[in-house]
């Protein structure tokens, strides 16, 4: 039996960037503007394809192609994944939360 899932109405705020730091797209688009997108982690349809239920949660993504973000620091060359900076559920965590005990996604 799956556990109930609660998702926030808004994602955690992004940390402020220092001079020489920028948000970048994980798909290689370069510098990116962060935006909030709704990630659908569960969807139920009837046999005709009509939507019965959709579970989403807001996450930060790149505005260019909705990919994950990372912070790049020009001074140090350090790359830090957004998931290490902001507490938001990863896509894998959300998908795992809706799997039944037999590993079948609902």
C-alpha positions in Angstrom: 0.0 0.0 0.0 1.4 3.4 -0.9 1.8 6.2 1.5 -0.1 9.5 1.0 1.9 12.1 -0.8 1.8 15.8 0.2 3.4 18.3 -2.1 4.1 22.0 -1.5 2.2 24.7 -3.3 5.5 26.5 -4.2 9.0 25.2 -4.3 11.7 26.3 -1.8 13.3 29.6 -2.7 16.5 29.6 -4.7 19.6 30.7 -3.0 21.0 34.1 -4.0 23.8 34.0 -6.5 27.1 35.7 -5.6 29.1 37.7 -8.1 30.5 35.4 -10.7 27.9 32.7 -10.2 25.1 31.7 -12.6 22.4 29.2 -13.1 23.0 26.8 -15.9 20.9 24.3 -17.8 21.8 20.6 -17.2 21.1 19.9 -20.9 24.0 22.1 -22.1 22.0 25.2 -23.2 24.4 27.4 -21.1 23.2 30.1 -18.7 19.6 29.7 -17.8 16.8 31.6 -16.2 15.1 29.5 -13.5 11.4 29.0 -13.7 8.8 27.0 -11.7 7.2 24.1 -13.5 4.7 21.5 -12.4 6.2 18.0 -12.5 3.6 15.3 -13.0 4.6 12.3 -11.0 1.4 10.3 -11.1 -1.4 10.2 -13.7 -4.4 8.0 -13.9 -6.5 7.6 -17.0 -9.5 5.4 -17.8 -9.4 2.9 -20.7 -10.5 5.6 -23.1 -7.5 7.8 -22.2 -9.6 10.4 -20.2 -7.7 11.9 -17.3 -9.0 10.8 -13.9 -6.3 12.1 -11.6 -3.0 14.0 -12.0 -0.6 14.5 -9.1 2.0 17.3 -9.6 4.5 19.2 -7.5 6.3 22.5 -8.3 10.0 22.2 -9.1 12.7 24.6 -10.4 13.8 24.0 -13.9 15.5 25.9 -16.7 13.3 28.2 -18.7 15.0 27.2 -22.0 14.1 23.5 -22.0 12.7 22.6 -18.6 15.8 20.7 -17.6 17.5 20.5 -14.2 19.6 23.4 -13.1 23.1 23.7 -11.6 25.0 26.6 -10.2 28.3 27.5 -11.9 31.0 29.5 -10.1 33.3 31.3 -12.5 35.9 32.0 -9.8 36.4 28.4 -8.6 35.0 26.4 -11.6 32.7 24.7 -9.1 29.5 23.1 -10.3 26.8 22.4 -7.7 23.6 20.6 -8.7 20.4 22.4 -7.7 19.2 19.4 -5.7 22.2 19.9 -3.4 21.2 23.6 -2.8 17.4 23.5 -2.6 15.3 21.0 -0.8 12.9 19.8 -3.4 12.0 16.2 -4.2 13.9 14.7 -7.0 12.0 13.2 -9.9 13.2 9.7 -8.9 11.9 10.2 -5.3 8.5 11.3 -6.6 8.2 8.4 -9.0 9.3 6.0 -6.3 6.6 7.4 -3.9 3.8 6.2 -6.2 5.2 2.7 -6.8 3.3 -0.2 -5.3 5.2 -2.8 -3.1 5.8 -4.9 -6.2 7.7 -2.1 -8.0 4.9 -1.3 -10.4 4.2 2.4 -10.9 0.6 3.3 -10.3 
